[in-house]
Amino acid sequence: MRYINNRAHFTIAEIQREFKISRATAIRDINEIQAMGFPLTSELGRGGGYNVLQNQYLPAARFTTEELKAIFISFIASKNSQLPYLQNRRSITEKLIGIASQTQQDELIELNNILLFENTNPANPNLLELDDAAPAELNQLISLAVRDKHLRVTYELSLGWPQLLDVFLLHIFNSNAKWLVEVYNFDTDEFLYLPVEMLRDSAISEREMKWTEQEILNKKLVRARESNLVVKLDTIGIQRFKRMHPPGIILSLTGMFQSSGIFNVQLDVTDVEALAYYADWLLFLGKGVKFERIPDELCVILEERLATLRFS
């Protein structure tokens, strides 16, 4: 079934060669798969074969009780997380409950009542509620990115002041309850983190890419090595980092049992507001912070913060 699902068209001869079976066996297996509801149409004559209908329902699947719990718990863990395709989560949940026996349904409902994950809102425990929807543009971005990462996006930082950007999409991620997209801007040769809620009218770009994907990734790697802030963390710092960190920073765990970590950032030392934010955040990470590299401008602000704390 996986072989068939990954193809738009196939023939009996291809099935015979792939699985080393007779023609009669191949035809019997395909008929059984069709009987299960797999969306296939057949074409007769030379060059004929089978076509897989796109955008159709998948064949029925049977889940064990433990598999059903695993899927359901993954949904519980994502409550109030502003996930994309939230409407689909609702319909899937209804289907899971519908195929479960009465005993299984009771267990699933009880799981929903007793399990709470970090960042979920106990005041809104209902899986079928849709008030934690992600930004409207997120689904469109994801659908485009799986086809082509070279995009044209409209970035509206201020209402009524749109900017048309020619970008290469690197990642879409959720940080501190906000969806962001990491892009490389071809026009300014910059790596940016844009709030998805400020993007409009995303589409696949019609311009020719100035750089290949590998060249863009190499650019990012070089700039990471040139970072002017390199920080090591202890276990407390790692825990606090996971609770809150600026977007786009990747923490590499280096010690045994994830007991230490390191990250690097390229800071704009002329941006006083950004430096002040990083100073406050670094102090939040705790006493176990060690600097391998730090800009003088940031060091000055940290010393001022510490002096204020000592005399307050």
C-alpha positions, 0 to 999 in steps of 0.5 A: 500500500505504501508503494502504491500511495507514493505513485500517481500511476503504476502497472501490473508489470511494475508490481510484479518486478517490485515484489517478485510475484506472479501476474495473478498474485499481483492482480489479486492483491490489487483487487484486495486493496481496492476492496479495502477502499483504496482510491484506484482507477484502472485503464485498459489497453497498451500503456494502461494500468492503475491511477491513484486518485489524489485528495481522496480518503485513505483506506480504513485503518485499525488501531490497538487500544494503546495506539489509540491512546498514543494518538489521543495523548498527542492531541492532548499535549497540543491543546492551546498550542495554536497549531495549524490545520486545527479544524482537522484536529477536531474532525480527527478527534471526533473520528477517533472517539467514533471508532472506539468502543464504549470502554475505550471512549471512557478511557479517552475522556478520562485521559483528557480530564487528568492529563495536563501538559506544560503550556496548556490551559486547564480552563480550556481542556476541550479538544474540540474547541477551536479558539486556539487557532494559529494565524490564518497565513500559517496553513498557506505557508506550510502548503507552499513550503512543501512544494517550493521554499522560494517564496514571495511574501508580503510583510506588513510590519505596520498597518498600511505599509506592506513590503514585498519580499523575495525570500527562501524559507528555512523554518517555520516554528513556534516560540513563546506562543508566537509563530515565526518563519525563518527566511533568507532575504535575497534582496538584502542578504539577511536572515530574518525571523518574521511573525507569521501574523504579519505576512500576507498573500504568500505565493511561490516566487516567479523570480530566479533564485540568486543562490542555491539552497546549499549556498544559503545554508552555507551562508548561515553556517559561516555567520553562526561561526562568526557570532559575537555572543557564545554562551555556555549553560549549566542544567539550571540555565538549560531549564530556563532557556527552554522556558523562554528564549529569543526566536531562532536560537538553537541550544546544542546539548554538550554534557552527559545527560544533557547537563550542559549546553551552548548557543551562539548569536550574532547581535547588532551592537548598535541596537540598544533595545536588543542589547538591553533585552539580551542583558535581562534574558541572560541574567534570567538564565542564572549564575551558571552562565559562562561567556566564551564570547561577548560584545563589549557593549553587552558586557557594559549593560550587564555590569550596570544591571549587576551593579544596580542589583547589588545596591538595590 
